[in-house]
Amino acid sequence: MKPFRLVDARSAAHAVELLAASGPAAQPIAAGGDLLDLLKEGVEGRLLPLPDILVNLATARDLAGVSRVGSTLRLGSMTTLADLAADADLQAAAPMMVEAIARIASPQLRNVTTVAGNLLQRPRCLYFRHPLIDCFKKGGDGCPAATSEARIPRALFGAGPCRAVHPSDLATVLVALDAQLEVIGSTGPRTIRMESLYDGAERNAAGEAALDFGEIVTAILLRVGRPSSQAFEKATVRGANEFAMASAAVAIDVASDVIRDCRVVLGGIALRPVRCVDAERLAVGRRLHEIEPASVADMAMPSARHLSDGAGVVTVAHALVSRAVARVVGMRQP
């Protein structure tokens, strides 16, 4: 592994200063579970240089912890998954986030993995991770996965040079919860919608997140009290330490037995969480007893049905959506 220098950041603002001063030779590091694997395996390319300096975010005390301000829950970006799952306010406001955390990796990893680290991990594509293959995400030409017969996850939605999938379960959940992200960079702080974080990921050769160089995520913002019913479902080959074959997050808001808002989001099948807008429209405005979970799932999947190599994943995703919808509707039934 190439030697690097670890520099401790005292705060989020200090981390930004360190990154700006060091330029492309520096990268931020959270818990390092993903980044250190890439460094140890020598994964590099024209657009993925090995860093000389790692800016340690674990020492920035203002990046960790959960707090509530009015109707907003603020999750510090360096808060561990275990600490998030144990927080009473989060359990009440976002129970499906706690569900998702329980399905991520293992207890040992959840005790060190951070929420922003989970959101910003790189694709688990075998070609991207292979040190001798120069794929699109490392500055090469084209995507070997697009024509490969290898049994690796490939995007069923979206179009672009990269056909990998994003591995974050929390990203899927946070899009369904309409979360926002606080980020800070050299031009100051800003807030972006979680749904926009991976805009253009399939065509962005330098990464997946729509963050400027030197920007870091400082917190995730959640509304308290809405949506009223939530469910997360995930299919994996193994019971632990496994990324999703597919996942589904469903959230509904109900008033007088009528669905006034609905979010259906698929994960593990694209380089970003996929909102199933047609499925959401089918549910909004209907009474709970009128909702047929299978019909909502049918509306979620049509754009992927023509992909014969993804037929198995489509079937699994359809079942997950149907199951999650049945659960959220059941939560509201008398």
C-alpha beads as a LAMMPS data file, in Angstrom:
LAMMPS data file: protein, C-alpha beads

334 atoms
333 bonds

1 atom types
1 bond types

-500.0 500.0 xlo xhi
-500.0 500.0 ylo yhi
-500.0 500.0 zlo zhi

Masses

1 110.0

Atoms # bond

1 1 1 0.000 0.000 0.000
2 1 1 1.270 3.458 -0.885
3 1 1 2.301 5.418 2.248
4 1 1 0.134 8.399 3.197
5 1 1 0.068 11.055 5.896
6 1 1 -2.927 11.211 8.253
7 1 1 -3.907 14.731 9.339
8 1 1 -6.501 15.215 12.083
9 1 1 -9.269 17.746 11.476
10 1 1 -10.440 19.686 14.540
11 1 1 -13.801 20.582 12.984
12 1 1 -15.724 20.427 9.714
13 1 1 -14.419 23.868 8.741
14 1 1 -10.863 22.814 9.539
15 1 1 -11.271 19.683 7.386
16 1 1 -12.308 21.854 4.439
17 1 1 -9.264 24.084 4.993
18 1 1 -6.939 21.083 5.030
19 1 1 -8.450 19.646 1.843
20 1 1 -8.244 22.991 0.050
21 1 1 -4.622 23.501 1.088
22 1 1 -3.549 20.034 -0.059
23 1 1 -5.494 19.911 -3.338
24 1 1 -5.966 16.666 -5.323
25 1 1 -3.318 14.898 -3.241
26 1 1 -5.730 14.767 -0.277
27 1 1 -8.920 12.880 0.499
28 1 1 -11.194 12.873 3.547
29 1 1 -11.447 9.661 5.542
30 1 1 -14.279 8.705 7.884
31 1 1 -14.080 5.221 9.432
32 1 1 -12.110 4.134 6.365
33 1 1 -13.748 0.743 5.836
34 1 1 -14.137 1.328 2.100
35 1 1 -11.300 3.759 1.383
36 1 1 -8.621 1.695 3.104
37 1 1 -9.721 -1.386 1.155
38 1 1 -9.238 0.532 -2.092
39 1 1 -5.813 1.743 -0.988
40 1 1 -4.668 -1.692 0.149
41 1 1 -5.795 -3.245 -3.131
42 1 1 -4.042 -0.555 -5.181
43 1 1 -7.213 0.571 -6.963
44 1 1 -6.202 3.666 -8.920
45 1 1 -6.438 5.340 -12.302
46 1 1 -6.173 8.641 -14.122
47 1 1 -9.270 9.902 -12.310
48 1 1 -8.614 7.945 -9.135
49 1 1 -5.117 8.844 -7.895
50 1 1 -3.828 7.311 -4.684
51 1 1 -3.808 10.061 -2.007
52 1 1 -0.721 11.373 -0.262
53 1 1 -2.765 12.880 2.581
54 1 1 -5.874 11.647 4.378
55 1 1 -7.844 14.218 6.352
56 1 1 -9.235 12.455 9.412
57 1 1 -12.876 13.410 10.032
58 1 1 -13.157 11.235 13.152
59 1 1 -11.422 13.955 15.164
60 1 1 -13.900 16.654 14.100
61 1 1 -16.188 16.659 17.130
62 1 1 -18.891 18.769 15.483
63 1 1 -19.589 16.015 12.942
64 1 1 -20.941 13.378 15.348
65 1 1 -24.161 13.050 17.331
66 1 1 -27.919 13.295 16.947
67 1 1 -29.849 16.423 17.891
68 1 1 -33.352 17.788 17.418
69 1 1 -34.252 21.358 16.533
70 1 1 -38.006 21.897 16.326
71 1 1 -39.416 19.446 13.801
72 1 1 -36.022 18.535 12.341
73 1 1 -33.739 15.711 13.418
74 1 1 -30.072 16.362 12.669
75 1 1 -27.833 13.321 12.231
76 1 1 -24.144 14.192 12.337
77 1 1 -22.307 12.698 9.376
78 1 1 -19.730 10.921 11.560
79 1 1 -22.331 9.288 13.814
80 1 1 -21.899 5.514 13.740
81 1 1 -24.693 3.276 12.515
82 1 1 -24.879 1.600 15.930
83 1 1 -25.357 4.948 17.679
84 1 1 -28.027 5.972 15.176
85 1 1 -29.982 2.745 15.654
86 1 1 -29.912 3.228 19.442
87 1 1 -31.227 6.804 19.344
88 1 1 -34.799 7.082 20.638
89 1 1 -35.677 10.108 18.481
90 1 1 -34.533 8.334 15.328
91 1 1 -36.407 5.172 16.269
92 1 1 -39.611 7.242 16.523
93 1 1 -39.067 9.445 13.453
94 1 1 -37.509 6.952 11.032
95 1 1 -38.116 3.343 12.077
96 1 1 -37.258 2.014 8.615
97 1 1 -33.832 3.612 8.903
98 1 1 -33.303 1.516 12.022
99 1 1 -34.571 -1.506 10.048
100 1 1 -32.057 -0.828 7.304
101 1 1 -29.165 -0.373 9.725
102 1 1 -29.919 -3.784 11.266
103 1 1 -29.387 -5.347 7.801
104 1 1 -26.083 -3.592 7.056
105 1 1 -22.848 -5.597 7.384
106 1 1 -22.320 -6.957 10.909
107 1 1 -22.531 -5.616 14.504
108 1 1 -18.774 -5.101 14.537
109 1 1 -18.846 -2.955 11.395
110 1 1 -21.950 -1.037 12.465
111 1 1 -20.030 0.085 15.545
112 1 1 -17.457 1.900 13.392
113 1 1 -19.196 2.664 10.080
114 1 1 -20.546 6.218 9.831
115 1 1 -23.726 7.380 8.171
116 1 1 -21.928 9.588 5.611
117 1 1 -19.378 6.863 4.974
118 1 1 -22.205 4.509 4.061
119 1 1 -23.709 7.064 1.680
120 1 1 -20.405 7.879 -0.031
121 1 1 -18.906 4.404 -0.420
122 1 1 -17.794 3.484 -3.927
123 1 1 -19.410 0.807 -6.136
124 1 1 -18.690 -2.835 -5.338
125 1 1 -18.216 -3.670 -9.012
126 1 1 -15.499 -6.286 -9.546
127 1 1 -14.115 -4.364 -12.513
128 1 1 -13.866 -1.086 -10.602
129 1 1 -12.197 -2.902 -7.690
130 1 1 -9.688 -4.773 -9.879
131 1 1 -6.310 -2.986 -9.831
132 1 1 -5.441 -4.092 -13.382
133 1 1 -8.664 -2.981 -15.089
134 1 1 -8.992 0.650 -16.141
135 1 1 -12.766 1.132 -16.148
136 1 1 -14.781 4.306 -16.793
137 1 1 -14.811 5.265 -13.107
138 1 1 -11.008 5.279 -13.025
139 1 1 -10.526 7.263 -16.212
140 1 1 -10.692 4.410 -18.720
141 1 1 -12.938 3.947 -21.736
142 1 1 -16.259 2.180 -21.414
143 1 1 -17.677 -0.219 -18.853
144 1 1 -16.572 -3.885 -18.941
145 1 1 -19.664 -4.834 -16.925
146 1 1 -21.964 -3.725 -19.745
147 1 1 -21.054 -6.702 -21.919
148 1 1 -19.767 -9.161 -19.314
149 1 1 -21.461 -12.447 -18.536
150 1 1 -19.974 -12.429 -15.018
151 1 1 -22.417 -12.715 -12.138
152 1 1 -21.920 -9.216 -10.768
153 1 1 -24.499 -6.535 -9.883
154 1 1 -25.417 -4.449 -12.923
155 1 1 -27.728 -1.468 -13.162
156 1 1 -31.266 -2.173 -14.378
157 1 1 -32.241 1.503 -14.404
158 1 1 -30.448 4.530 -15.757
159 1 1 -28.292 4.996 -18.813
160 1 1 -24.658 5.962 -19.002
161 1 1 -21.108 4.658 -19.388
162 1 1 -21.150 3.020 -15.930
163 1 1 -23.379 0.006 -15.257
164 1 1 -22.437 -0.565 -11.604
165 1 1 -24.936 -0.295 -8.734
166 1 1 -24.705 1.778 -5.574
167 1 1 -24.308 -0.318 -2.421
168 1 1 -25.833 2.034 0.203
169 1 1 -29.039 0.843 1.883
170 1 1 -29.301 4.112 3.798
171 1 1 -29.369 6.099 0.557
172 1 1 -32.520 4.259 -0.502
173 1 1 -34.188 4.893 2.852
174 1 1 -33.199 8.555 3.033
175 1 1 -34.601 9.278 -0.434
176 1 1 -37.892 7.705 0.682
177 1 1 -37.824 9.926 3.779
178 1 1 -37.170 13.041 1.636
179 1 1 -34.069 13.798 3.692
180 1 1 -31.703 16.691 3.106
181 1 1 -27.936 16.867 3.455
182 1 1 -25.843 19.630 4.939
183 1 1 -22.497 19.965 3.174
184 1 1 -19.646 22.414 3.543
185 1 1 -16.872 23.358 1.157
186 1 1 -14.505 26.186 0.382
187 1 1 -17.421 28.413 -0.693
188 1 1 -19.307 27.772 2.549
189 1 1 -22.218 25.564 3.649
190 1 1 -25.176 24.515 1.543
191 1 1 -28.112 22.127 1.760
192 1 1 -29.053 19.615 -0.921
193 1 1 -31.859 17.091 -1.206
194 1 1 -30.844 13.495 -0.671
195 1 1 -32.613 12.690 -3.922
196 1 1 -30.129 14.912 -5.780
197 1 1 -26.957 13.519 -4.223
198 1 1 -26.338 10.984 -7.005
199 1 1 -27.528 13.061 -9.961
200 1 1 -25.539 12.070 -13.042
201 1 1 -23.736 9.249 -11.231
202 1 1 -23.707 7.005 -14.321
203 1 1 -21.887 9.691 -16.319
204 1 1 -19.688 11.100 -13.560
205 1 1 -16.315 9.442 -14.084
206 1 1 -14.820 10.985 -10.940
207 1 1 -17.354 9.593 -8.473
208 1 1 -21.023 9.066 -7.703
209 1 1 -21.956 11.914 -5.359
210 1 1 -22.681 15.358 -6.798
211 1 1 -20.265 17.087 -4.422
212 1 1 -17.622 19.612 -5.390
213 1 1 -13.972 18.842 -4.715
214 1 1 -13.179 19.428 -1.053
215 1 1 -16.809 19.385 0.074
216 1 1 -17.778 17.119 2.954
217 1 1 -21.156 16.071 4.313
218 1 1 -21.756 17.497 7.792
219 1 1 -25.226 16.181 8.617
220 1 1 -28.423 14.523 7.406
221 1 1 -31.688 16.340 8.139
222 1 1 -34.977 14.494 8.704
223 1 1 -38.464 15.812 9.335
224 1 1 -40.055 14.528 12.523
225 1 1 -43.627 13.224 12.319
226 1 1 -43.829 12.518 8.585
227 1 1 -44.214 10.134 6.866
228 1 1 -46.550 8.304 9.211
229 1 1 -45.848 4.709 8.054
230 1 1 -42.606 3.261 6.689
231 1 1 -41.129 -0.102 5.727
232 1 1 -37.796 -1.318 4.372
233 1 1 -37.205 -4.656 2.644
234 1 1 -33.936 -6.134 1.401
235 1 1 -32.963 -9.336 -0.388
236 1 1 -29.463 -10.776 -0.019
237 1 1 -27.725 -14.054 -0.739
238 1 1 -26.378 -14.289 2.816
239 1 1 -27.839 -13.142 6.114
240 1 1 -24.976 -10.818 7.088
241 1 1 -22.037 -8.944 5.549
242 1 1 -23.866 -8.839 2.230
243 1 1 -24.904 -6.055 -0.103
244 1 1 -28.428 -5.955 -1.494
245 1 1 -29.472 -7.922 -4.544
246 1 1 -32.321 -5.426 -4.400
247 1 1 -34.060 -3.373 -1.725
248 1 1 -37.207 -1.294 -1.368
249 1 1 -38.182 1.567 0.923
250 1 1 -41.812 2.671 1.083
251 1 1 -43.218 5.594 3.079
252 1 1 -46.773 6.921 3.146
253 1 1 -48.472 9.839 4.862
254 1 1 -52.156 9.369 5.630
255 1 1 -54.902 11.807 6.609
256 1 1 -58.478 10.650 7.255
257 1 1 -57.678 7.237 5.774
258 1 1 -56.529 8.826 2.484
259 1 1 -52.927 8.611 1.275
260 1 1 -51.775 12.182 0.740
261 1 1 -48.129 11.408 0.043
262 1 1 -46.260 8.259 -0.986
263 1 1 -42.662 7.395 -1.787
264 1 1 -41.552 4.115 -3.319
265 1 1 -37.781 3.818 -3.763
266 1 1 -35.699 0.920 -5.079
267 1 1 -32.088 0.267 -4.104
268 1 1 -29.326 -2.054 -5.254
269 1 1 -30.360 -1.920 -8.916
270 1 1 -28.788 1.329 -10.159
271 1 1 -25.970 3.723 -9.377
272 1 1 -28.513 5.738 -7.380
273 1 1 -31.734 5.085 -5.507
274 1 1 -34.627 4.913 -7.990
275 1 1 -37.910 6.644 -7.182
276 1 1 -40.868 4.814 -8.717
277 1 1 -42.971 7.854 -9.545
278 1 1 -45.715 5.960 -11.408
279 1 1 -46.190 3.662 -8.419
280 1 1 -46.386 6.662 -6.095
281 1 1 -49.038 8.311 -8.248
282 1 1 -51.103 5.141 -8.183
283 1 1 -51.279 5.326 -4.387
284 1 1 -51.693 9.054 -3.716
285 1 1 -55.309 10.131 -3.252
286 1 1 -56.632 6.612 -2.646
287 1 1 -58.030 5.191 0.547
288 1 1 -55.949 2.610 2.300
289 1 1 -58.339 -0.267 1.628
290 1 1 -58.165 0.473 -2.111
291 1 1 -54.421 -0.160 -2.326
292 1 1 -53.310 -3.428 -3.897
293 1 1 -49.618 -3.993 -3.113
294 1 1 -49.032 -6.087 -6.240
295 1 1 -50.462 -3.340 -8.465
296 1 1 -48.152 -0.757 -6.909
297 1 1 -45.229 -3.133 -7.471
298 1 1 -46.293 -3.616 -11.107
299 1 1 -46.075 0.136 -11.646
300 1 1 -42.642 0.262 -10.016
301 1 1 -40.948 -2.167 -12.395
302 1 1 -42.039 -1.666 -16.050
303 1 1 -38.947 0.185 -17.262
304 1 1 -36.710 -2.740 -16.260
305 1 1 -38.767 -5.634 -17.614
306 1 1 -37.112 -5.625 -21.059
307 1 1 -33.742 -6.515 -19.565
308 1 1 -33.492 -10.269 -19.864
309 1 1 -30.212 -10.448 -17.935
310 1 1 -31.916 -8.784 -14.981
311 1 1 -35.119 -10.788 -14.958
312 1 1 -34.305 -12.453 -11.645
313 1 1 -33.533 -9.162 -9.930
314 1 1 -36.702 -7.600 -11.350
315 1 1 -38.747 -10.434 -9.851
316 1 1 -37.067 -9.976 -6.477
317 1 1 -37.519 -6.188 -6.513
318 1 1 -41.189 -6.579 -7.443
319 1 1 -41.706 -8.868 -4.438
320 1 1 -39.911 -6.453 -2.105
321 1 1 -42.053 -3.495 -3.177
322 1 1 -45.229 -5.540 -2.807
323 1 1 -44.188 -6.691 0.672
324 1 1 -43.206 -3.197 1.822
325 1 1 -46.453 -1.663 0.547
326 1 1 -48.470 -4.378 2.299
327 1 1 -46.658 -3.594 5.525
328 1 1 -47.201 0.187 5.448
329 1 1 -50.863 -0.206 4.526
330 1 1 -51.293 -2.785 7.276
331 1 1 -49.790 -0.399 9.821
332 1 1 -52.636 2.034 9.219
333 1 1 -55.504 -0.478 9.135
334 1 1 -57.811 -0.536 12.186

Bonds

1 1 1 2
2 1 2 3
3 1 3 4
4 1 4 5
5 1 5 6
6 1 6 7
7 1 7 8
8 1 8 9
9 1 9 10
10 1 10 11
11 1 11 12
12 1 12 13
13 1 13 14
14 1 14 15
15 1 15 16
16 1 16 17
17 1 17 18
18 1 18 19
19 1 19 20
20 1 20 21
21 1 21 22
22 1 22 23
23 1 23 24
24 1 24 25
25 1 25 26
26 1 26 27
27 1 27 28
28 1 28 29
29 1 29 30
30 1 30 31
31 1 31 32
32 1 32 33
33 1 33 34
34 1 34 35
35 1 35 36
36 1 36 37
37 1 37 38
38 1 38 39
39 1 39 40
40 1 40 41
41 1 41 42
42 1 42 43
43 1 43 44
44 1 44 45
45 1 45 46
46 1 46 47
47 1 47 48
48 1 48 49
49 1 49 50
50 1 50 51
51 1 51 52
52 1 52 53
53 1 53 54
54 1 54 55
55 1 55 56
56 1 56 57
57 1 57 58
58 1 58 59
59 1 59 60
60 1 60 61
61 1 61 62
62 1 62 63
63 1 63 64
64 1 64 65
65 1 65 66
66 1 66 67
67 1 67 68
68 1 68 69
69 1 69 70
70 1 70 71
71 1 71 72
72 1 72 73
73 1 73 74
74 1 74 75
75 1 75 76
76 1 76 77
77 1 77 78
78 1 78 79
79 1 79 80
80 1 80 81
81 1 81 82
82 1 82 83
83 1 83 84
84 1 84 85
85 1 85 86
86 1 86 87
87 1 87 88
88 1 88 89
89 1 89 90
90 1 90 91
91 1 91 92
92 1 92 93
93 1 93 94
94 1 94 95
95 1 95 96
96 1 96 97
97 1 97 98
98 1 98 99
99 1 99 100
100 1 100 101
101 1 101 102
102 1 102 103
103 1 103 104
104 1 104 105
105 1 105 106
106 1 106 107
107 1 107 108
108 1 108 109
109 1 109 110
110 1 110 111
111 1 111 112
112 1 112 113
113 1 113 114
114 1 114 115
115 1 115 116
116 1 116 117
117 1 117 118
118 1 118 119
119 1 119 120
120 1 120 121
121 1 121 122
122 1 122 123
123 1 123 124
124 1 124 125
125 1 125 126
126 1 126 127
127 1 127 128
128 1 128 129
129 1 129 130
130 1 130 131
131 1 131 132
132 1 132 133
133 1 133 134
134 1 134 135
135 1 135 136
136 1 136 137
137 1 137 138
138 1 138 139
139 1 139 140
140 1 140 141
141 1 141 142
142 1 142 143
143 1 143 144
144 1 144 145
145 1 145 146
146 1 146 147
147 1 147 148
148 1 148 149
149 1 149 150
150 1 150 151
151 1 151 152
152 1 152 153
153 1 153 154
154 1 154 155
155 1 155 156
156 1 156 157
157 1 157 158
158 1 158 159
159 1 159 160
160 1 160 161
161 1 161 162
162 1 162 163
163 1 163 164
164 1 164 165
165 1 165 166
166 1 166 167
167 1 167 168
168 1 168 169
169 1 169 170
170 1 170 171
171 1 171 172
172 1 172 173
173 1 173 174
174 1 174 175
175 1 175 176
176 1 176 177
177 1 177 178
178 1 178 179
179 1 179 180
180 1 180 181
181 1 181 182
182 1 182 183
183 1 183 184
184 1 184 185
185 1 185 186
186 1 186 187
187 1 187 188
188 1 188 189
189 1 189 190
190 1 190 191
191 1 191 192
192 1 192 193
193 1 193 194
194 1 194 195
195 1 195 196
196 1 196 197
197 1 197 198
198 1 198 199
199 1 199 200
200 1 200 201
201 1 201 202
202 1 202 203
203 1 203 204
204 1 204 205
205 1 205 206
206 1 206 207
207 1 207 208
208 1 208 209
209 1 209 210
210 1 210 211
211 1 211 212
212 1 212 213
213 1 213 214
214 1 214 215
215 1 215 216
216 1 216 217
217 1 217 218
218 1 218 219
219 1 219 220
220 1 220 221
221 1 221 222
222 1 222 223
223 1 223 224
224 1 224 225
225 1 225 226
226 1 226 227
227 1 227 228
228 1 228 229
229 1 229 230
230 1 230 231
231 1 231 232
232 1 232 233
233 1 233 234
234 1 234 235
235 1 235 236
236 1 236 237
237 1 237 238
238 1 238 239
239 1 239 240
240 1 240 241
241 1 241 242
242 1 242 243
243 1 243 244
244 1 244 245
245 1 245 246
246 1 246 247
247 1 247 248
248 1 248 249
249 1 249 250
250 1 250 251
251 1 251 252
252 1 252 253
253 1 253 254
254 1 254 255
255 1 255 256
256 1 256 257
257 1 257 258
258 1 258 259
259 1 259 260
260 1 260 261
261 1 261 262
262 1 262 263
263 1 263 264
264 1 264 265
265 1 265 266
266 1 266 267
267 1 267 268
268 1 268 269
269 1 269 270
270 1 270 271
271 1 271 272
272 1 272 273
273 1 273 274
274 1 274 275
275 1 275 276
276 1 276 277
277 1 277 278
278 1 278 279
279 1 279 280
280 1 280 281
281 1 281 282
282 1 282 283
283 1 283 284
284 1 284 285
285 1 285 286
286 1 286 287
287 1 287 288
288 1 288 289
289 1 289 290
290 1 290 291
291 1 291 292
292 1 292 293
293 1 293 294
294 1 294 295
295 1 295 296
296 1 296 297
297 1 297 298
298 1 298 299
299 1 299 300
300 1 300 301
301 1 301 302
302 1 302 303
303 1 303 304
304 1 304 305
305 1 305 306
306 1 306 307
307 1 307 308
308 1 308 309
309 1 309 310
310 1 310 311
311 1 311 312
312 1 312 313
313 1 313 314
314 1 314 315
315 1 315 316
316 1 316 317
317 1 317 318
318 1 318 319
319 1 319 320
320 1 320 321
321 1 321 322
322 1 322 323
323 1 323 324
324 1 324 325
325 1 325 326
326 1 326 327
327 1 327 328
328 1 328 329
329 1 329 330
330 1 330 331
331 1 331 332
332 1 332 333
333 1 333 334
